[in-house]
């Protein structure tokens, strides 16, 4: 196996497993840890992975995006805590947008049932979960359904959104950075999210710490557009403070 084949195999492993560990890769490939670190550094320079302490995880891009089914297996305890903290920010909102993705789906499940609430969503999974919920009216955006994420996109969805004035939007992203804002790999998804940002009075971002510092293909919002950022304690406190200096309240659950 030459170096290019080795790096390709490392990337495939990262995408299949969600992350890779330097020690395990070195043992499996029969090379030194330093060789693996050099490979990961090169893959990071190419924008394909993001280094973490002792390993790396894949960066979602126009050519690679994890499915909803995979996301339900990754960082589940952290996503559950984030969802509870995000749902607590509901306030007096009567109309709420729930984005596609597993963390937004958990937020929807954590919303109160004791008072009337209208939920607009692009997520088939969220719409299905809430359809029979007491006191909740569900509006599912129309459009083309993306098979991997079970979410609706394209002009049907954005046109429907343009007729609404939404009190609070729970928005997700594939990457968030102080320099490039919030990004996602798919232009069609980016258009829906950008329209949500336009029609929502309040906006809350929720996402695990691994999304911070990552960047995908399509940019749809700035960090300053949000009243709150909800993440887990895996985000270093100094980095959380830097995001807070841009305006949003940063909550680490």
C-alpha positions as CSV (number, residue, x, y, z in Angstrom):
1,X,0.0,0.0,0.0
2,X,1.5,3.3,-1.0
3,X,0.9,6.6,0.8
4,X,-2.0,7.7,-1.4
5,X,-3.8,4.4,-0.9
6,X,-3.2,4.6,2.8
7,X,-4.6,8.1,3.1
8,X,-7.6,7.1,0.9
9,X,-8.2,4.2,3.3
10,X,-8.0,6.4,6.3
11,X,-10.5,8.8,4.9
12,X,-12.9,5.9,4.0
13,X,-12.6,4.6,7.6
14,X,-13.3,8.1,9.0
15,X,-16.4,8.5,6.9
16,X,-17.6,5.0,7.7
17,X,-17.0,5.2,11.5
18,X,-17.4,8.9,12.1
19,X,-13.9,9.3,13.5
20,X,-10.4,7.7,13.6
21,X,-7.8,7.2,16.3
22,X,-4.1,7.6,15.6
23,X,-3.1,4.6,17.7
24,X,-5.6,2.2,16.2
25,X,-4.9,3.3,12.6
26,X,-1.1,2.8,13.2
27,X,-1.7,-0.7,14.5
28,X,-4.1,-1.6,11.7
29,X,-2.0,-0.2,8.9
30,X,1.4,-1.4,10.3
31,X,2.9,2.1,10.3
32,X,4.2,4.5,12.9
33,X,1.9,6.9,14.7
34,X,3.9,9.8,13.3
35,X,3.1,8.5,9.8
36,X,-0.6,8.5,10.6
37,X,-0.3,12.0,12.0
38,X,1.3,13.2,8.8
39,X,-1.4,11.6,6.8
40,X,-4.1,13.2,8.9
41,X,-2.4,16.6,8.7
42,X,-2.4,16.3,4.9
43,X,-6.0,15.2,4.8
44,X,-6.9,18.2,7.0
45,X,-5.0,20.6,4.7
46,X,-7.1,19.2,1.8
47,X,-10.3,20.0,3.8
48,X,-11.3,16.3,4.1
49,X,-10.9,15.8,7.9
50,X,-10.6,17.8,11.0
51,X,-7.9,16.9,13.5
52,X,-8.9,16.2,17.1
53,X,-6.8,15.2,20.1
54,X,-5.5,11.8,19.2
55,X,-7.4,11.4,15.9
56,X,-9.7,13.1,13.4
57,X,-13.3,13.1,12.1
58,X,-14.5,13.6,8.5
59,X,-15.5,17.0,7.2
60,X,-18.9,16.9,5.4
61,X,-18.7,18.4,2.0
62,X,-20.5,18.6,-1.3
63,X,-19.2,15.1,-2.0
64,X,-19.8,13.6,1.4
65,X,-22.6,14.0,3.9
66,X,-23.6,11.7,6.7
67,X,-27.1,10.3,6.8
68,X,-29.8,10.9,9.4
69,X,-29.5,7.2,10.4
70,X,-25.8,7.6,11.1
71,X,-26.4,10.8,13.1
72,X,-28.7,9.0,15.5
73,X,-25.7,6.9,16.6
74,X,-23.2,9.7,17.1
75,X,-22.8,11.9,20.2
76,X,-26.2,10.9,21.4
77,X,-25.8,11.9,25.1
78,X,-24.5,15.3,24.1
79,X,-27.2,15.8,21.6
80,X,-29.9,14.9,24.2
81,X,-28.5,17.5,26.6
82,X,-28.3,20.1,23.9
83,X,-31.9,19.5,22.8
84,X,-33.2,19.9,26.4
85,X,-31.3,23.2,26.8
86,X,-32.4,24.5,23.4
87,X,-36.1,23.6,24.1
88,X,-35.9,25.6,27.3
89,X,-35.3,28.8,25.2
90,X,-38.8,28.5,23.7
91,X,-40.2,31.4,25.8
92,X,-43.5,32.7,24.6
93,X,-43.0,31.6,21.0
94,X,-46.2,30.3,19.3
95,X,-44.7,29.4,15.9
96,X,-41.5,27.4,15.8
97,X,-39.3,26.1,12.9
98,X,-37.5,22.8,13.4
99,X,-34.6,22.2,11.1
100,X,-33.6,18.9,9.5
101,X,-31.2,16.6,11.4
102,X,-31.2,14.5,14.6
103,X,-30.5,17.2,17.2
104,X,-33.4,19.3,15.9
105,X,-35.5,16.2,16.0
106,X,-34.6,15.8,19.7
107,X,-35.5,19.4,20.3
108,X,-38.9,18.8,18.8
109,X,-39.4,15.9,21.2
110,X,-38.5,18.1,24.1
111,X,-41.0,20.9,23.3
112,X,-43.8,21.4,25.9
113,X,-47.2,19.8,25.2
114,X,-49.3,21.8,27.7
115,X,-50.0,24.8,25.4
116,X,-50.8,25.3,21.7
117,X,-47.8,25.5,19.4
118,X,-47.4,25.5,15.6
119,X,-44.3,23.7,14.3
120,X,-43.0,24.2,10.8
121,X,-40.4,21.7,9.7
122,X,-38.5,20.4,6.6
123,X,-37.9,17.1,8.4
124,X,-40.2,14.1,7.6
125,X,-38.9,12.4,10.8
126,X,-39.9,15.4,13.0
127,X,-43.2,15.8,11.3
128,X,-44.0,12.1,11.9
129,X,-42.9,12.3,15.6
130,X,-45.1,15.4,16.3
131,X,-48.2,14.6,14.1
132,X,-50.2,13.1,17.0
133,X,-48.8,15.3,19.8
134,X,-51.4,17.1,21.8
135,X,-51.7,20.9,21.3
136,X,-49.1,20.9,18.4
137,X,-50.1,21.7,14.8
138,X,-47.5,20.5,12.3
139,X,-46.8,22.1,8.9
140,X,-44.4,20.1,6.8
141,X,-42.7,22.0,4.0
142,X,-43.2,20.6,0.5
143,X,-40.5,19.8,-2.0
144,X,-38.0,17.2,-3.1
145,X,-37.1,14.8,-0.3
146,X,-33.4,14.1,0.3
147,X,-33.0,10.4,0.8
148,X,-30.1,10.6,3.3
149,X,-31.6,13.2,5.6
150,X,-35.4,12.8,5.0
151,X,-35.8,16.5,4.5
152,X,-37.6,18.6,1.9
153,X,-35.7,21.2,-0.2
154,X,-35.9,23.2,-3.4
155,X,-38.2,26.1,-4.5
156,X,-41.4,24.5,-3.2
157,X,-40.0,24.6,0.4
158,X,-38.5,28.1,0.1
159,X,-41.7,29.5,-1.5
160,X,-43.8,28.1,1.4
161,X,-41.5,29.5,4.0
162,X,-41.7,33.0,2.3
163,X,-45.3,33.3,3.4
164,X,-44.6,32.8,7.1
165,X,-43.5,34.9,10.0
166,X,-41.9,32.5,12.5
167,X,-41.4,33.4,16.1
168,X,-38.4,31.1,16.8
169,X,-36.2,28.9,14.5
170,X,-34.1,26.1,15.7
171,X,-31.4,25.9,13.1
172,X,-28.6,23.4,12.6
173,X,-25.5,23.3,10.3
174,X,-22.8,21.0,9.2
175,X,-20.1,23.5,10.3
176,X,-19.9,26.7,12.3
177,X,-16.9,29.0,12.5
178,X,-16.3,32.6,13.6
179,X,-14.8,33.5,10.2
180,X,-17.1,31.8,7.8
181,X,-20.4,31.5,9.8
182,X,-22.7,28.6,9.3
183,X,-22.3,26.3,6.4
184,X,-23.8,23.2,4.8
185,X,-22.7,21.0,1.9
186,X,-25.8,21.1,-0.3
187,X,-26.9,24.4,-2.1
188,X,-30.6,23.3,-1.9
189,X,-30.4,22.9,1.8
190,X,-28.5,26.2,2.2
191,X,-31.4,28.0,0.4
192,X,-34.0,26.6,2.8
193,X,-31.9,27.5,5.8
194,X,-31.3,31.0,4.4
195,X,-35.0,31.6,3.9
196,X,-35.6,30.4,7.5
197,X,-33.1,32.9,8.8
198,X,-35.0,35.6,6.8
199,X,-38.5,34.9,8.1
200,X,-37.7,34.0,11.8
201,X,-37.8,36.7,14.5
202,X,-35.5,34.7,16.8
203,X,-32.9,32.1,15.9
204,X,-31.1,29.5,17.9
205,X,-28.2,27.3,16.7
206,X,-27.8,23.9,18.2
207,X,-24.9,21.5,17.5
208,X,-22.2,19.3,19.1
209,X,-18.7,20.7,19.7
210,X,-17.3,18.8,16.7
211,X,-19.1,21.2,14.3
212,X,-17.2,24.2,15.6
213,X,-14.3,25.4,13.4
214,X,-15.6,23.1,10.5
215,X,-16.6,24.6,7.2
216,X,-18.7,23.1,4.4
217,X,-19.5,24.3,0.8
218,X,-22.4,26.7,1.2
219,X,-22.6,29.5,3.7
220,X,-26.1,30.6,4.8
221,X,-25.8,32.7,8.0
222,X,-23.4,34.6,10.3
223,X,-22.8,33.8,13.9
224,X,-24.1,37.3,14.8
225,X,-27.5,36.3,13.4
226,X,-28.3,34.1,16.4
227,X,-29.5,35.0,19.8
228,X,-28.1,31.8,21.3
229,X,-25.7,29.0,20.5
230,X,-26.4,25.7,22.3
231,X,-23.6,23.1,22.4
232,X,-22.0,20.6,24.8
233,X,-19.1,21.0,27.2
234,X,-16.7,19.5,24.6
235,X,-16.2,23.0,23.2
236,X,-13.3,24.6,25.0
237,X,-14.4,27.4,27.3
238,X,-12.1,29.9,25.7
239,X,-13.5,29.1,22.3
240,X,-17.1,29.4,23.6
241,X,-16.1,32.9,25.0
242,X,-14.9,33.9,21.5
243,X,-18.2,33.0,20.0
244,X,-20.1,34.9,22.8
245,X,-18.1,38.0,22.0
246,X,-19.8,38.1,18.6
247,X,-23.2,38.5,20.3
248,X,-25.0,35.2,20.9
249,X,-25.5,33.7,24.3
250,X,-23.4,30.5,24.4
251,X,-25.0,27.7,26.4
252,X,-23.0,24.5,27.1
253,X,-25.2,21.6,28.3
